[in-house]
Amino acid sequence: MTQKLKLSCAVAALTVGVAAPALAEIKYENTSGGSVQFYGQFSPAYISVDDGVSSTSEVVDNAHSGSRVGVKVLQPLGEGTFSFTFETSLGLRSSAGVSQTSVPKGIDWDRTNLRKIDFAYKTASYGTFSVGQGSMATDGIAEADFGGTGMALYNGIGDAAGGFAFRTAAGALSGVTIGDVTPSLDGGRRGRVRYDSPDFNGFRVSVAAGTDVLNQNNSDDYYDVALRYGTEIGTTKVSGGVGFSRRERNGVDRDDTLGSVAVELQNGLNFAVAAGNRKGSGDYAYGKIGYNADFLKAGQTSFGIDYYQGNDFNSVGSESKSYGVAVQQDIDSLNTQVYLGYRTYELTEVGTAYRDIDSVIFGARWRF
């Protein structure tokens, strides 16, 4: 497909997203206080990546927050509320799956695209008990962020172009990808049992244990615990958390410690920091500065810049860096966000020099 045709397809996809009507809430309620709600989102984007030798451009589904559909059932039961959530991504070509040597099919759904098959019971006094495919306790614990540029800029560096490999100074493709050296150590989703405590003055504890039930070739066991906090101090918003996770594989443990803090001031300035350590295998630090403003009646306009630095993820002495800048515009009447982001990636290793990689992503997300 020519670059001109790809760009035309991207513009068409984004136009469909932005022009889509703002649907009324698709929700049905019964006489006993229960409800069934259908929801979803469509996240088309156009990404262009320059690895220092060649450029690759594709129409993709933005993995920062991919296209999905779901249904949630709520029903009061005793002193609490029972819920069932089913959610699946659409299996569209993911921005994280494209590389110099591979472009996935436009649509290729399989069981690993199932995001949630979750049963939960929530009580005011004893917390929430969950079982099924869903978030581990540390899912999102390193991603506290009040900035409105999350579709192009957040602590999920590899989501946009993580499949692309760095080239050596001589121009040869290496076996080291962006995703290999920019992890957030996020807990992700598994088939698990999970418990969330009630809120205690803004604090909440979560614990989970699970396994990868969707990947038949993965028999690893996962355990994690997280502490979250959220409050408002006057007109200032504060959110954050810390977590610890362990993966057991063939008797060998992999331990991750991670966390983040975000603050938003009344004037729209917002700040986020995150850090993580994989015991014996690397660590990172992340920082972001943003500004949310109401310039337009259409909705919030957001700007952001961020910086990521990782150490020792590919080899002892390796250093990975990434800088990003983005703008995002909300269109409230259409439940849509339109965004543009630029990011550069750097990698240095003892004895090996790599060329920098640059990426640009332009897209929209429509929610219903």
C-alpha positions in Angstrom: 0.0 0.0 0.0 1.4 3.4 -0.9 2.1 6.1 1.7 -0.5 8.3 0.1 -3.2 5.6 0.2 -2.3 4.7 3.8 -2.7 8.4 4.8 -6.0 8.5 2.9 -7.2 5.4 4.8 -6.1 7.0 8.1 -7.9 10.2 7.4 -11.1 8.3 6.5 -10.9 6.2 9.7 -10.4 9.3 11.8 -13.2 11.1 10.1 -15.5 8.2 10.8 -14.5 8.4 14.5 -14.9 12.1 14.8 -18.1 12.3 12.8 -19.7 9.5 14.7 -22.8 10.6 16.6 -22.6 10.8 20.4 -24.8 7.8 21.3 -27.1 7.9 24.3 -26.1 5.6 27.1 -27.0 2.0 26.1 -28.3 0.9 29.4 -31.3 -1.2 30.5 -32.6 -1.3 34.1 -34.8 -3.8 35.9 -37.3 -3.2 38.6 -35.0 -4.5 41.4 -32.3 -1.9 40.8 -30.1 -4.0 38.5 -28.9 -2.9 35.1 -27.2 -4.1 31.9 -24.9 -1.6 30.1 -23.2 -1.9 26.7 -20.1 0.2 26.0 -17.1 0.5 23.8 -14.6 2.6 21.9 -13.0 2.9 18.5 -9.3 4.1 18.4 -8.0 4.5 14.8 -4.6 6.1 14.4 -1.9 6.7 11.8 1.6 6.1 12.9 4.9 6.9 11.1 8.2 5.6 12.5 11.7 6.5 11.2 14.5 4.2 12.5 17.3 6.2 11.1 17.5 4.2 7.8 13.9 3.7 6.7 10.4 4.8 7.5 7.3 2.8 8.1 3.8 4.2 8.2 0.6 2.3 8.9 -3.1 2.7 9.9 -3.3 1.1 13.3 -5.4 0.6 16.4 -3.8 2.8 19.2 -2.6 0.4 21.9 -2.5 3.2 24.4 -6.3 2.6 24.6 -7.4 0.2 21.9 -10.8 -0.4 20.3 -13.1 -2.6 22.4 -16.6 -3.5 23.2 -18.1 -4.7 26.4 -21.2 -5.4 28.6 -21.5 -4.9 32.3 -24.3 -6.4 34.4 -25.0 -5.0 37.9 -27.5 -6.5 40.4 -28.0 -5.6 44.1 -27.6 -8.7 46.2 -27.9 -8.8 49.9 -25.9 -6.0 51.4 -23.7 -5.6 48.3 -23.8 -5.5 44.5 -23.0 -8.4 42.2 -21.4 -7.5 38.8 -20.4 -9.4 35.7 -18.2 -7.7 33.0 -17.4 -9.1 29.6 -15.0 -7.0 27.5 -13.0 -7.8 24.3 -10.7 -5.8 22.1 -11.7 -6.0 18.4 -8.4 -7.6 17.2 -7.5 -4.7 14.9 -3.9 -4.1 13.9 -2.2 -2.8 17.1 0.3 0.0 17.0 2.5 -2.1 19.4 2.6 -5.0 16.9 3.9 -3.2 13.8 7.6 -3.3 13.0 10.1 -2.9 10.2 9.7 -6.5 9.3 6.1 -7.3 10.2 2.7 -5.7 9.6 -0.1 -7.7 11.2 -3.4 -8.3 9.4 -6.0 -5.5 9.6 -8.2 -7.8 11.7 -6.9 -10.9 13.5 -9.0 -11.7 16.6 -8.1 -14.6 18.9 -8.7 -15.6 22.5 -5.8 -13.4 23.8 -7.9 -10.4 22.8 -10.4 -11.1 25.6 -9.8 -8.4 28.2 -12.4 -9.2 30.9 -14.6 -12.0 31.9 -15.0 -10.9 35.5 -17.4 -11.7 38.3 -17.3 -9.5 41.4 -19.2 -8.8 44.6 -18.8 -5.4 46.2 -19.8 -4.5 49.7 -19.4 -1.3 51.7 -18.0 -2.9 54.8 -15.8 -5.7 53.5 -14.6 -4.5 50.1 -14.7 -6.2 46.7 -14.1 -9.8 45.8 -13.4 -10.6 42.1 -12.7 -13.8 40.1 -12.1 -14.3 36.4 -10.1 -12.6 33.6 -9.3 -9.1 34.6 -6.9 -6.6 36.1 -4.2 -7.8 38.6 -3.7 -5.6 41.7 -0.8 -3.7 40.1 -2.6 -3.0 36.8 -2.1 0.8 36.2 -0.3 1.4 39.5 2.6 3.1 37.7 0.3 5.2 35.5 -1.2 7.8 37.8 -1.8 10.8 35.5 -4.2 13.8 35.5 -3.0 15.0 32.1 -5.4 14.8 29.2 -2.9 13.6 26.6 -3.0 9.9 27.5 -3.8 8.7 24.0 -0.4 9.9 22.8 1.7 10.4 26.0 1.8 8.3 29.2 4.0 5.8 31.0 3.3 3.1 28.4 6.1 4.0 26.1 6.1 0.7 24.1 2.4 0.9 23.3 2.8 3.2 20.3 5.8 1.7 18.5 7.2 -1.0 20.8 7.7 -3.6 18.1 10.3 -1.5 16.2 13.9 -2.6 16.5 16.8 -0.3 17.0 19.4 -0.2 14.2 23.1 -0.3 15.0 25.3 2.6 13.9 26.1 0.7 10.8 22.4 0.5 9.9 21.7 -3.2 10.6 18.6 -4.2 12.5 19.3 -5.4 16.0 17.3 -7.8 18.0 16.4 -5.1 20.6 13.0 -3.5 20.3 11.7 -0.3 21.9 9.3 -2.4 24.0 12.3 -4.4 25.3 14.0 -1.4 27.0 11.0 0.8 28.0 8.8 -1.3 30.2 6.5 0.3 32.8 6.4 -3.1 34.7 2.6 -2.8 34.7 0.6 -5.7 36.2 -1.7 -6.2 33.3 -4.7 -8.6 33.2 -4.7 -12.4 34.0 -7.2 -15.1 35.0 -7.1 -14.3 38.8 -8.7 -14.0 42.1 -8.6 -10.4 43.6 -9.6 -8.6 46.7 -9.9 -4.8 47.1 -10.4 -3.3 50.5 -12.9 -0.6 51.3 -11.7 3.0 51.1 -9.9 4.2 54.3 -9.4 7.9 54.2 -8.4 7.8 50.6 -6.3 4.6 50.9 -7.2 1.2 49.3 -5.3 -2.1 49.3 -5.6 -4.7 46.6 -4.1 -8.2 46.3 -4.4 -10.7 43.5 -3.1 -14.1 42.4 -3.5 -15.5 38.9 -2.2 -17.1 35.8 -2.3 -16.5 32.0 -5.4 -18.5 31.1 -5.6 -17.1 27.5 -2.2 -18.2 26.4 -2.0 -22.0 26.3 1.8 -21.9 26.2 2.1 -19.9 29.4 2.0 -21.7 32.8 3.5 -18.9 34.9 2.0 -17.9 38.2 1.5 -14.3 39.2 1.0 -12.7 42.6 0.8 -9.0 43.5 -0.2 -6.4 46.0 -0.9 -2.7 45.7 -1.7 0.4 47.8 -3.6 3.2 46.2 -4.4 6.7 47.4 -6.5 9.5 46.1 -7.7 12.8 47.6 -8.2 16.5 47.0 -6.3 19.0 49.1 -8.3 22.2 48.7 -8.4 22.6 44.9 -5.4 20.3 44.3 -6.0 16.7 43.2 -3.6 14.0 44.3 -3.5 10.4 43.1 -0.9 7.6 43.4 0.1 4.2 44.5 2.9 1.6 45.0 2.9 -2.1 44.2 4.9 -5.3 44.3 4.4 -8.2 41.9 6.0 -11.6 41.5 6.1 -14.0 38.5 7.0 -17.6 39.1 8.3 -19.6 36.1 9.8 -23.0 36.5 10.8 -22.3 40.0 12.4 -19.0 39.2 11.0 -15.8 40.6 10.9 -12.4 38.9 10.1 -9.5 41.3 8.9 -6.0 40.3 8.4 -3.0 42.5 6.7 0.0 41.0 4.6 3.1 41.7 3.6 6.6 40.6 2.2 9.9 41.9 0.2 12.5 40.0 -0.9 16.1 41.0 -3.2 18.5 39.3 -3.4 22.2 40.3 -6.6 24.3 40.0 -5.0 26.2 37.0 -4.7 23.0 35.0 -1.0 22.4 35.5 -0.4 18.7 36.2 2.6 16.6 37.1 3.2 12.9 37.1 6.2 10.8 38.2 6.7 7.0 38.2 9.4 4.6 38.8 10.0 0.8 38.8 12.6 -1.8 39.5 12.8 -5.4 38.2 15.1 -7.1 40.7 18.4 -7.9 39.0 17.2 -6.9 35.6 16.8 -3.1 35.4 15.0 0.0 36.6 13.4 3.1 35.2 12.2 6.6 36.1 9.4 8.6 34.3 8.3 12.2 34.5 5.6 14.2 32.8 4.4 17.8 32.9 1.0 18.8 31.4 -1.5 21.6 31.1 -5.3 21.2 30.8 -7.2 24.3 29.5 -10.7 25.2 28.4 -9.8 27.3 25.3 -12.6 25.9 23.2 -16.3 25.3 23.9 -15.9 21.9 22.2 -14.0 20.6 25.3 -10.7 20.4 27.2 -7.4 21.1 25.3 -4.4 19.4 26.8 -0.7 19.7 26.3 2.1 17.5 27.7 5.8 16.6 27.6 7.4 13.6 29.2 10.7 11.8 29.7 11.6 8.2 30.4 15.0 6.7 31.3 15.6 3.0 31.8 18.8 1.3 32.9 20.1 -2.3 32.4 16.9 -3.7 30.8 18.7 -5.3 27.8 22.2 -5.7 29.2 24.2 -4.5 32.2 25.2 -0.9 31.5 22.5 -0.3 28.8 20.6 3.0 29.0 17.3 3.7 27.2 15.7 7.1 26.9 12.5 8.5 25.4 11.2 12.1 25.1 7.7 12.9 24.0 5.4 15.8 23.3 1.6 15.8 22.5 -1.6 17.8 22.2 -5.1 16.4 22.6 -8.5 18.0 22.0 -11.7 16.7 23.6 -14.9 17.0 21.6 -17.5 16.5 24.3 -20.6 16.5 22.1 -19.2 13.5 20.2 -17.5 11.7 23.1 -14.3 11.9 21.1 -10.6 12.9 21.6 -8.3 13.9 18.8 -4.6 13.9 19.4 -1.1 14.3 17.8 2.1 13.1 19.4 5.8 12.9 18.7 8.3 10.7 20.4 12.0 9.9 20.1 13.8 6.8 21.5 17.4 6.4 22.3 19.5 3.3 23.3 23.1 3.0 24.4 25.0 -0.1 25.4 28.5 -1.0 26.3 30.3 -1.7 23.0 27.3 -1.1 20.8 26.0 2.2 19.3 22.4 2.5 18.1 20.6 5.0 15.9 17.7 7.0 17.4 14.1 6.2 16.4 11.4 8.8 15.9 7.6 8.3 15.8 4.6 10.4 15.1 1.1 9.3 15.9 -2.2 11.0 14.9 -5.5 9.7 15.8 -8.9 9.8 17.5 -10.8 7.9 20.1 -14.6 7.7 20.0 -16.4 6.3 23.1 -20.0 5.1 23.5 
